[in-house]
Amino acid sequence: MSRSVEMTDSANALAMAEVGDTVFSDLNNLTPKSYYRNLATDVGNQISVTKTRQDNTSGVWKNLSDQRSQVSGVDMNDEAAKMLLFERMFQGMARYMNTVSKALDSLLALAS
């Protein structure tokens, strides 16, 4: 990139390099380098703050869920296991009562 016909100088390249150090009013009176640095820093800070807030919110949610479980005292797995146990006990008792009923019917039939 040269300004001369012979293409022997680097004036255009130097002019382009100087743009990075020029203050522009459209960039809040900052150079493009400073503006980009501020922009990247601001975006990084916003991401960091958002991540921290998300982590804090997740922690609060977990704590509240744990407290709810402690207050209610109900563990779904334990309750399901107990329900299966009670069902088996009920089935066993039904068989026992059926056997007793048949035995009584047989005794009454013999006594008649």
Secondary structure, DSSP 8 states (H G I E B T S, - for coil): --SSTT----HHHHHHHHHTT--BGGGTSB-HHHHHHHHHHHHHHHHHHHHHHHHHHHHHHHHHHHHHHHHH---HHHHHHHHHHHHHHHHHHHHHHHHHHHHHHHHHHHH-
